[in-house]
Amino acid sequence: MSALDTLEKQIMAAIEAAGDEAALETVRVAALGKKGSITEQMKKLGAMGPDERKAMGPRLNRLKDMVSEALAGRRQVLRGRALAERLKHEKVDVTLPVRPSPAEVGRIHPISQVIDEITAIFADLGFAIAEGPDIETDYYNFTALNFPEGHPAREMHDTFFFNEKADGSRMLLRTHTSPVQIRTMEAQRPPIRIVIPGKTYRCDSDATHSPMFHQLEGLVVDRSANVANMKWVLEEFCRAYFEVDHVAMRFRPSFFPFTEPSLEVDIQCDRSRPGEVRFGEGNDWMEILGCGMVHPNVLRFGGLDPDEYQGFAWGMGIDRIATLKYGMPDLRDYFDADARWLSHYGFRPLDMPTLFAGLSG
């Protein structure tokens, strides 16, 4: 047996004995690497005579090909064996249900949904959305809105005040979204048509009140704004929001420092069924919002001449109208961050409210 036959036998035996791909790679390098046994034999061809090189060259090439094929075949065997071993220990129960996607599980909070509904309705009526800071000055929250000194709303038991500054003034958490009315009048000339959804803060907490809640404020300022315009806007909003063809409304005299005259608004409803309120039918009435013509003093604080301009405004609790429409029993649940509650009362994230497709999906 020649030396080349012996080398072939040794390499083939080593390939067959390799138990994993790492061991097989060691055999490959030992045979075909830069300093491998077959490579070393190939290097000797240059020193041979023509006849010997002619005989040895084809044999070495054939051996190299045989070893390469044997390595490839053994690698496939080892990979198949390793895969079978993994499958034996890494079992997957394909009978388990597929986890739902985030779009299926996630829910839009009812307050966010109602704000989107409000935005859709008033945008269709030609209103813009306005915003303002949650931390306000006494001037914007009270004085510019015609609250007199000593008014109960200025007291600590109603308002969250910050610590006094060096000059004796105090910032506060806004008690309503009305300061945005003044800021808008200062920054924009009439005609003004805005709605202001946002967070507000008052010292109150029970089943129907929360220290932090959401309000919707509306403001129209123009040369010809009047009570009839205001009634039409509010009727259109209630009809669209509660998704009824007709809704009767009752306007009662009231008092707010920032409007004159001031009105409370009741909406027709049916409460004959326990735990259910239906709007647009029945003989009952439910208070839903307050409104009125903007007080001349408020227009002056906003930098407008009340002899030239007049306006109307209204305000309502977003949490309250969300509860009336969707039937949540306790206002405090809005702020508990309970995933179970949100899963029950929340809205699918892709069901955006539109007037043509339906507000509530």
C-alpha beads as a LAMMPS data file, in Angstrom:
LAMMPS data file: protein, C-alpha beads

361 atoms
360 bonds

1 atom types
1 bond types

-500.0 500.0 xlo xhi
-500.0 500.0 ylo yhi
-500.0 500.0 zlo zhi

Masses

1 110.0

Atoms # bond

1 1 1 0.000 0.000 0.000
2 1 1 1.400 3.368 -1.044
3 1 1 1.761 6.357 1.260
4 1 1 -1.095 8.110 -0.566
5 1 1 -3.430 5.137 0.012
6 1 1 -2.488 5.113 3.689
7 1 1 -3.199 8.880 3.924
8 1 1 -6.576 8.399 2.255
9 1 1 -7.507 5.616 4.689
10 1 1 -6.501 7.718 7.718
11 1 1 -8.446 10.790 6.578
12 1 1 -11.600 8.802 5.734
13 1 1 -11.477 7.075 9.125
14 1 1 -11.117 10.433 10.878
15 1 1 -14.102 11.844 8.949
16 1 1 -16.243 8.859 9.919
17 1 1 -15.203 9.149 13.560
18 1 1 -16.079 12.855 13.858
19 1 1 -18.958 13.146 16.346
20 1 1 -19.971 16.742 15.696
21 1 1 -19.359 19.614 13.299
22 1 1 -16.558 21.044 15.419
23 1 1 -14.628 17.744 15.270
24 1 1 -15.326 17.485 11.544
25 1 1 -13.915 20.970 11.013
26 1 1 -10.728 19.879 12.799
27 1 1 -10.385 16.947 10.359
28 1 1 -10.950 19.286 7.383
29 1 1 -8.254 21.704 8.516
30 1 1 -5.827 18.795 9.173
31 1 1 -6.362 17.491 5.630
32 1 1 -7.120 20.517 3.438
33 1 1 -5.944 23.500 5.467
34 1 1 -2.874 25.582 4.614
35 1 1 -0.671 23.090 6.444
36 1 1 -2.935 20.077 5.953
37 1 1 -1.590 16.651 4.908
38 1 1 -3.044 16.772 1.378
39 1 1 -1.947 20.394 0.931
40 1 1 1.619 19.448 1.895
41 1 1 1.591 16.679 -0.710
42 1 1 0.370 19.159 -3.346
43 1 1 3.296 21.448 -2.536
44 1 1 5.762 18.664 -3.418
45 1 1 4.532 18.440 -7.024
46 1 1 6.786 21.293 -8.102
47 1 1 9.947 19.368 -7.105
48 1 1 8.983 16.204 -9.011
49 1 1 10.042 15.262 -12.488
50 1 1 7.556 15.572 -15.357
51 1 1 6.601 11.874 -15.454
52 1 1 6.212 11.570 -11.679
53 1 1 4.231 14.837 -11.486
54 1 1 1.994 13.611 -14.318
55 1 1 1.158 10.470 -12.342
56 1 1 0.902 12.016 -8.849
57 1 1 -1.076 15.174 -9.747
58 1 1 -4.322 13.465 -10.813
59 1 1 -4.184 11.131 -7.781
60 1 1 -3.851 14.044 -5.365
61 1 1 -6.659 15.966 -7.034
62 1 1 -8.879 12.896 -6.914
63 1 1 -8.057 12.407 -3.218
64 1 1 -8.823 16.055 -2.523
65 1 1 -12.213 15.728 -4.228
66 1 1 -12.999 12.481 -2.385
67 1 1 -12.172 14.076 0.971
68 1 1 -14.294 17.159 0.183
69 1 1 -17.260 14.991 -0.763
70 1 1 -16.825 12.850 2.351
71 1 1 -16.675 15.967 4.524
72 1 1 -19.845 17.365 2.952
73 1 1 -21.688 14.075 3.353
74 1 1 -20.614 13.677 6.988
75 1 1 -21.607 17.292 7.715
76 1 1 -25.137 16.610 6.450
77 1 1 -25.375 13.519 8.642
78 1 1 -24.189 15.417 11.716
79 1 1 -26.563 18.321 11.098
80 1 1 -29.495 15.957 10.694
81 1 1 -28.542 14.192 13.910
82 1 1 -28.218 17.510 15.802
83 1 1 -31.601 18.673 14.476
84 1 1 -33.254 15.432 15.539
85 1 1 -31.769 15.859 19.015
86 1 1 -33.049 19.421 19.267
87 1 1 -36.517 18.425 18.122
88 1 1 -36.562 15.729 20.776
89 1 1 -35.950 18.233 23.575
90 1 1 -37.367 21.506 22.169
91 1 1 -40.991 20.631 21.652
92 1 1 -43.607 23.251 20.757
93 1 1 -47.279 22.625 21.489
94 1 1 -48.858 23.810 18.250
95 1 1 -52.315 23.328 19.760
96 1 1 -51.881 26.436 21.975
97 1 1 -53.887 29.474 20.802
98 1 1 -51.998 32.210 18.963
99 1 1 -51.489 35.332 21.046
100 1 1 -53.641 38.202 19.761
101 1 1 -51.862 41.180 18.219
102 1 1 -51.487 44.480 20.132
103 1 1 -54.110 46.013 17.832
104 1 1 -56.574 43.370 19.038
105 1 1 -55.717 43.581 22.739
106 1 1 -55.119 47.334 23.106
107 1 1 -57.996 49.669 23.913
108 1 1 -58.542 53.422 23.625
109 1 1 -59.592 54.983 26.945
110 1 1 -63.206 56.261 26.865
111 1 1 -62.057 59.821 27.643
112 1 1 -59.683 59.791 24.655
113 1 1 -62.498 58.355 22.525
114 1 1 -64.961 61.051 23.594
115 1 1 -62.411 63.823 22.961
116 1 1 -61.949 62.410 19.447
117 1 1 -65.741 62.384 18.998
118 1 1 -65.982 66.000 20.189
119 1 1 -63.180 67.004 17.833
120 1 1 -64.936 65.335 14.884
121 1 1 -68.252 67.057 15.637
122 1 1 -66.942 70.590 16.172
123 1 1 -64.455 70.380 13.307
124 1 1 -67.460 69.677 11.063
125 1 1 -69.107 72.813 12.493
126 1 1 -66.058 74.941 11.647
127 1 1 -64.426 75.114 15.088
128 1 1 -60.708 74.908 15.841
129 1 1 -59.202 73.067 18.815
130 1 1 -57.386 75.286 21.358
131 1 1 -55.144 74.313 24.273
132 1 1 -53.545 76.021 27.248
133 1 1 -51.319 75.280 30.265
134 1 1 -52.574 73.220 33.209
135 1 1 -50.636 75.459 35.635
136 1 1 -52.153 78.927 35.566
137 1 1 -51.907 82.325 37.209
138 1 1 -54.620 83.796 39.422
139 1 1 -55.132 86.434 36.732
140 1 1 -56.035 84.064 33.899
141 1 1 -57.946 81.592 36.081
142 1 1 -60.014 84.109 38.072
143 1 1 -59.463 87.853 37.581
144 1 1 -59.681 87.961 33.770
145 1 1 -62.823 85.818 33.954
146 1 1 -64.608 88.359 36.159
147 1 1 -64.322 86.455 39.451
148 1 1 -64.507 89.115 42.175
149 1 1 -62.132 89.172 45.128
150 1 1 -63.432 86.902 47.882
151 1 1 -65.313 84.605 45.486
152 1 1 -65.597 81.086 47.032
153 1 1 -63.860 79.522 44.008
154 1 1 -60.664 81.334 44.990
155 1 1 -60.508 79.615 48.361
156 1 1 -58.064 76.827 49.221
157 1 1 -60.839 74.274 49.746
158 1 1 -61.787 74.548 46.061
159 1 1 -58.469 75.233 44.333
160 1 1 -55.041 73.560 44.304
161 1 1 -52.617 76.433 44.950
162 1 1 -48.819 76.207 44.778
163 1 1 -46.568 77.747 47.420
164 1 1 -46.263 81.510 47.412
165 1 1 -43.504 83.151 45.393
166 1 1 -41.223 85.848 46.785
167 1 1 -43.638 88.562 45.582
168 1 1 -46.570 86.885 47.355
169 1 1 -48.248 85.571 44.158
170 1 1 -49.221 81.929 43.774
171 1 1 -49.622 79.705 40.747
172 1 1 -52.451 77.178 40.723
173 1 1 -53.809 74.163 38.872
174 1 1 -56.527 75.542 36.608
175 1 1 -60.043 74.919 37.917
176 1 1 -61.583 75.134 34.444
177 1 1 -60.464 75.425 30.827
178 1 1 -61.830 78.984 30.596
179 1 1 -58.373 80.647 30.883
180 1 1 -57.753 79.500 27.318
181 1 1 -60.563 81.836 26.251
182 1 1 -58.602 84.861 27.491
183 1 1 -55.323 83.606 26.015
184 1 1 -57.028 83.060 22.645
185 1 1 -58.633 86.511 22.604
186 1 1 -55.251 88.072 23.405
187 1 1 -53.536 86.198 20.566
188 1 1 -56.231 86.147 17.873
189 1 1 -58.586 88.710 16.434
190 1 1 -62.271 87.806 15.875
191 1 1 -63.989 85.913 14.425
192 1 1 -63.064 83.243 17.013
193 1 1 -64.581 79.761 17.007
194 1 1 -62.779 77.359 19.327
195 1 1 -63.419 74.387 21.569
196 1 1 -61.052 73.565 24.421
197 1 1 -60.957 69.984 25.719
198 1 1 -58.532 69.502 28.597
199 1 1 -57.720 68.549 32.188
200 1 1 -58.941 70.619 35.127
201 1 1 -58.425 70.309 38.892
202 1 1 -60.595 70.898 41.971
203 1 1 -60.591 69.659 45.577
204 1 1 -63.443 67.170 45.226
205 1 1 -63.724 63.382 45.154
206 1 1 -66.709 61.011 45.178
207 1 1 -68.578 58.746 42.756
208 1 1 -69.473 61.705 40.523
209 1 1 -66.454 63.981 41.138
210 1 1 -62.699 63.619 40.823
211 1 1 -59.823 65.934 41.868
212 1 1 -58.601 65.804 38.257
213 1 1 -61.231 65.707 35.546
214 1 1 -61.795 66.796 31.954
215 1 1 -63.794 69.724 30.656
216 1 1 -64.943 70.919 27.270
217 1 1 -65.069 74.669 26.838
218 1 1 -66.454 76.434 23.772
219 1 1 -66.119 80.043 22.658
220 1 1 -67.477 82.063 19.752
221 1 1 -66.659 85.772 19.409
222 1 1 -67.924 87.812 16.473
223 1 1 -69.802 90.992 15.736
224 1 1 -73.109 89.159 15.337
225 1 1 -72.841 86.194 17.778
226 1 1 -76.102 85.748 19.687
227 1 1 -78.107 83.367 21.869
228 1 1 -79.884 81.836 18.858
229 1 1 -76.504 80.872 17.358
230 1 1 -75.470 79.363 20.680
231 1 1 -78.653 77.279 20.984
232 1 1 -78.218 75.940 17.447
233 1 1 -74.575 74.954 18.067
234 1 1 -75.432 73.150 21.304
235 1 1 -78.420 71.356 19.778
236 1 1 -76.311 70.197 16.829
237 1 1 -73.595 68.967 19.164
238 1 1 -75.970 67.012 21.415
239 1 1 -77.791 65.499 18.443
240 1 1 -74.519 64.375 16.842
241 1 1 -72.830 63.259 20.068
242 1 1 -75.723 61.172 21.391
243 1 1 -76.426 59.973 17.824
244 1 1 -80.152 60.742 17.806
245 1 1 -82.213 62.413 15.098
246 1 1 -83.784 64.944 17.439
247 1 1 -83.176 66.045 21.013
248 1 1 -85.205 68.562 22.992
249 1 1 -83.253 71.010 25.162
250 1 1 -84.396 73.288 27.974
251 1 1 -82.534 76.500 28.824
252 1 1 -82.891 77.814 32.410
253 1 1 -81.585 81.100 33.879
254 1 1 -78.464 80.747 36.021
255 1 1 -75.373 82.702 37.084
256 1 1 -71.699 82.448 36.130
257 1 1 -69.218 85.315 36.700
258 1 1 -67.948 85.166 33.115
259 1 1 -71.283 85.170 31.213
260 1 1 -74.310 87.482 31.166
261 1 1 -76.971 86.280 30.696
262 1 1 -76.068 82.791 32.004
263 1 1 -78.033 79.619 31.303
264 1 1 -78.158 76.009 32.481
265 1 1 -79.077 73.471 29.794
266 1 1 -81.183 70.361 30.354
267 1 1 -81.552 67.631 27.769
268 1 1 -84.607 65.435 27.185
269 1 1 -84.166 61.838 28.336
270 1 1 -85.953 58.686 29.441
271 1 1 -84.890 57.152 32.766
272 1 1 -87.767 54.717 33.160
273 1 1 -85.496 51.684 32.663
274 1 1 -83.312 50.902 35.707
275 1 1 -79.641 51.751 35.127
276 1 1 -80.278 53.128 31.624
277 1 1 -80.673 56.631 30.217
278 1 1 -82.009 57.192 26.688
279 1 1 -81.715 60.609 25.057
280 1 1 -84.051 62.094 22.484
281 1 1 -87.119 60.456 24.040
282 1 1 -89.092 60.303 27.290
283 1 1 -90.413 62.924 29.688
284 1 1 -87.412 63.391 31.991
285 1 1 -84.767 66.126 31.930
286 1 1 -81.079 66.008 32.814
287 1 1 -78.730 68.953 33.302
288 1 1 -75.800 68.633 30.906
289 1 1 -73.940 71.955 30.615
290 1 1 -73.777 75.649 31.402
291 1 1 -73.556 78.463 28.863
292 1 1 -74.221 82.134 28.234
293 1 1 -73.179 85.281 26.443
294 1 1 -69.597 86.322 27.237
295 1 1 -69.556 89.024 29.927
296 1 1 -68.383 92.437 28.634
297 1 1 -65.696 92.528 31.334
298 1 1 -64.243 89.246 30.021
299 1 1 -64.102 90.698 26.501
300 1 1 -62.266 93.725 27.876
301 1 1 -59.746 91.534 29.702
302 1 1 -59.218 89.719 26.380
303 1 1 -58.396 93.032 24.693
304 1 1 -61.696 93.335 22.765
305 1 1 -64.229 96.148 22.711
306 1 1 -67.631 94.846 23.952
307 1 1 -69.340 97.624 21.987
308 1 1 -67.940 96.083 18.787
309 1 1 -67.804 92.372 19.584
310 1 1 -69.958 89.932 21.491
311 1 1 -69.678 86.222 22.030
312 1 1 -71.096 83.142 23.656
313 1 1 -69.425 80.345 25.605
314 1 1 -70.338 77.031 27.163
315 1 1 -68.725 74.378 29.303
316 1 1 -69.407 70.761 30.194
317 1 1 -67.661 67.842 31.863
318 1 1 -66.180 65.400 29.359
319 1 1 -66.145 62.654 31.993
320 1 1 -69.826 63.323 32.646
321 1 1 -70.978 63.179 29.033
322 1 1 -68.829 60.067 28.495
323 1 1 -70.619 58.450 31.454
324 1 1 -74.022 59.485 30.134
325 1 1 -73.364 58.009 26.708
326 1 1 -71.468 54.829 27.608
327 1 1 -72.845 54.019 31.059
328 1 1 -69.811 53.834 33.377
329 1 1 -71.215 53.700 36.937
330 1 1 -68.408 55.455 38.856
331 1 1 -66.347 58.419 37.690
332 1 1 -63.360 57.307 39.782
333 1 1 -62.928 54.208 37.608
334 1 1 -61.641 56.461 34.811
335 1 1 -58.453 57.049 36.792
336 1 1 -57.819 53.646 38.424
337 1 1 -55.704 52.259 35.533
338 1 1 -57.538 48.908 35.791
339 1 1 -56.780 46.924 32.623
340 1 1 -59.933 44.838 33.102
341 1 1 -62.129 47.943 33.210
342 1 1 -60.389 49.372 30.154
343 1 1 -60.802 46.079 28.279
344 1 1 -64.553 46.221 28.970
345 1 1 -65.265 49.922 28.356
346 1 1 -62.402 50.794 26.004
347 1 1 -62.542 51.153 22.227
348 1 1 -60.633 49.344 19.507
349 1 1 -57.639 51.477 18.480
350 1 1 -58.432 51.556 14.759
351 1 1 -62.111 52.519 15.150
352 1 1 -61.631 56.264 14.750
353 1 1 -64.859 58.290 15.212
354 1 1 -66.163 60.069 12.134
355 1 1 -69.505 61.699 11.392
356 1 1 -70.082 59.685 8.230
357 1 1 -69.115 56.275 9.657
358 1 1 -70.495 56.739 13.176
359 1 1 -68.866 58.229 16.236
360 1 1 -68.873 55.202 18.523
361 1 1 -68.174 52.484 15.912

Bonds

1 1 1 2
2 1 2 3
3 1 3 4
4 1 4 5
5 1 5 6
6 1 6 7
7 1 7 8
8 1 8 9
9 1 9 10
10 1 10 11
11 1 11 12
12 1 12 13
13 1 13 14
14 1 14 15
15 1 15 16
16 1 16 17
17 1 17 18
18 1 18 19
19 1 19 20
20 1 20 21
21 1 21 22
22 1 22 23
23 1 23 24
24 1 24 25
25 1 25 26
26 1 26 27
27 1 27 28
28 1 28 29
29 1 29 30
30 1 30 31
31 1 31 32
32 1 32 33
33 1 33 34
34 1 34 35
35 1 35 36
36 1 36 37
37 1 37 38
38 1 38 39
39 1 39 40
40 1 40 41
41 1 41 42
42 1 42 43
43 1 43 44
44 1 44 45
45 1 45 46
46 1 46 47
47 1 47 48
48 1 48 49
49 1 49 50
50 1 50 51
51 1 51 52
52 1 52 53
53 1 53 54
54 1 54 55
55 1 55 56
56 1 56 57
57 1 57 58
58 1 58 59
59 1 59 60
60 1 60 61
61 1 61 62
62 1 62 63
63 1 63 64
64 1 64 65
65 1 65 66
66 1 66 67
67 1 67 68
68 1 68 69
69 1 69 70
70 1 70 71
71 1 71 72
72 1 72 73
73 1 73 74
74 1 74 75
75 1 75 76
76 1 76 77
77 1 77 78
78 1 78 79
79 1 79 80
80 1 80 81
81 1 81 82
82 1 82 83
83 1 83 84
84 1 84 85
85 1 85 86
86 1 86 87
87 1 87 88
88 1 88 89
89 1 89 90
90 1 90 91
91 1 91 92
92 1 92 93
93 1 93 94
94 1 94 95
95 1 95 96
96 1 96 97
97 1 97 98
98 1 98 99
99 1 99 100
100 1 100 101
101 1 101 102
102 1 102 103
103 1 103 104
104 1 104 105
105 1 105 106
106 1 106 107
107 1 107 108
108 1 108 109
109 1 109 110
110 1 110 111
111 1 111 112
112 1 112 113
113 1 113 114
114 1 114 115
115 1 115 116
116 1 116 117
117 1 117 118
118 1 118 119
119 1 119 120
120 1 120 121
121 1 121 122
122 1 122 123
123 1 123 124
124 1 124 125
125 1 125 126
126 1 126 127
127 1 127 128
128 1 128 129
129 1 129 130
130 1 130 131
131 1 131 132
132 1 132 133
133 1 133 134
134 1 134 135
135 1 135 136
136 1 136 137
137 1 137 138
138 1 138 139
139 1 139 140
140 1 140 141
141 1 141 142
142 1 142 143
143 1 143 144
144 1 144 145
145 1 145 146
146 1 146 147
147 1 147 148
148 1 148 149
149 1 149 150
150 1 150 151
151 1 151 152
152 1 152 153
153 1 153 154
154 1 154 155
155 1 155 156
156 1 156 157
157 1 157 158
158 1 158 159
159 1 159 160
160 1 160 161
161 1 161 162
162 1 162 163
163 1 163 164
164 1 164 165
165 1 165 166
166 1 166 167
167 1 167 168
168 1 168 169
169 1 169 170
170 1 170 171
171 1 171 172
172 1 172 173
173 1 173 174
174 1 174 175
175 1 175 176
176 1 176 177
177 1 177 178
178 1 178 179
179 1 179 180
180 1 180 181
181 1 181 182
182 1 182 183
183 1 183 184
184 1 184 185
185 1 185 186
186 1 186 187
187 1 187 188
188 1 188 189
189 1 189 190
190 1 190 191
191 1 191 192
192 1 192 193
193 1 193 194
194 1 194 195
195 1 195 196
196 1 196 197
197 1 197 198
198 1 198 199
199 1 199 200
200 1 200 201
201 1 201 202
202 1 202 203
203 1 203 204
204 1 204 205
205 1 205 206
206 1 206 207
207 1 207 208
208 1 208 209
209 1 209 210
210 1 210 211
211 1 211 212
212 1 212 213
213 1 213 214
214 1 214 215
215 1 215 216
216 1 216 217
217 1 217 218
218 1 218 219
219 1 219 220
220 1 220 221
221 1 221 222
222 1 222 223
223 1 223 224
224 1 224 225
225 1 225 226
226 1 226 227
227 1 227 228
228 1 228 229
229 1 229 230
230 1 230 231
231 1 231 232
232 1 232 233
233 1 233 234
234 1 234 235
235 1 235 236
236 1 236 237
237 1 237 238
238 1 238 239
239 1 239 240
240 1 240 241
241 1 241 242
242 1 242 243
243 1 243 244
244 1 244 245
245 1 245 246
246 1 246 247
247 1 247 248
248 1 248 249
249 1 249 250
250 1 250 251
251 1 251 252
252 1 252 253
253 1 253 254
254 1 254 255
255 1 255 256
256 1 256 257
257 1 257 258
258 1 258 259
259 1 259 260
260 1 260 261
261 1 261 262
262 1 262 263
263 1 263 264
264 1 264 265
265 1 265 266
266 1 266 267
267 1 267 268
268 1 268 269
269 1 269 270
270 1 270 271
271 1 271 272
272 1 272 273
273 1 273 274
274 1 274 275
275 1 275 276
276 1 276 277
277 1 277 278
278 1 278 279
279 1 279 280
280 1 280 281
281 1 281 282
282 1 282 283
283 1 283 284
284 1 284 285
285 1 285 286
286 1 286 287
287 1 287 288
288 1 288 289
289 1 289 290
290 1 290 291
291 1 291 292
292 1 292 293
293 1 293 294
294 1 294 295
295 1 295 296
296 1 296 297
297 1 297 298
298 1 298 299
299 1 299 300
300 1 300 301
301 1 301 302
302 1 302 303
303 1 303 304
304 1 304 305
305 1 305 306
306 1 306 307
307 1 307 308
308 1 308 309
309 1 309 310
310 1 310 311
311 1 311 312
312 1 312 313
313 1 313 314
314 1 314 315
315 1 315 316
316 1 316 317
317 1 317 318
318 1 318 319
319 1 319 320
320 1 320 321
321 1 321 322
322 1 322 323
323 1 323 324
324 1 324 325
325 1 325 326
326 1 326 327
327 1 327 328
328 1 328 329
329 1 329 330
330 1 330 331
331 1 331 332
332 1 332 333
333 1 333 334
334 1 334 335
335 1 335 336
336 1 336 337
337 1 337 338
338 1 338 339
339 1 339 340
340 1 340 341
341 1 341 342
342 1 342 343
343 1 343 344
344 1 344 345
345 1 345 346
346 1 346 347
347 1 347 348
348 1 348 349
349 1 349 350
350 1 350 351
351 1 351 352
352 1 352 353
353 1 353 354
354 1 354 355
355 1 355 356
356 1 356 357
357 1 357 358
358 1 358 359
359 1 359 360
360 1 360 361
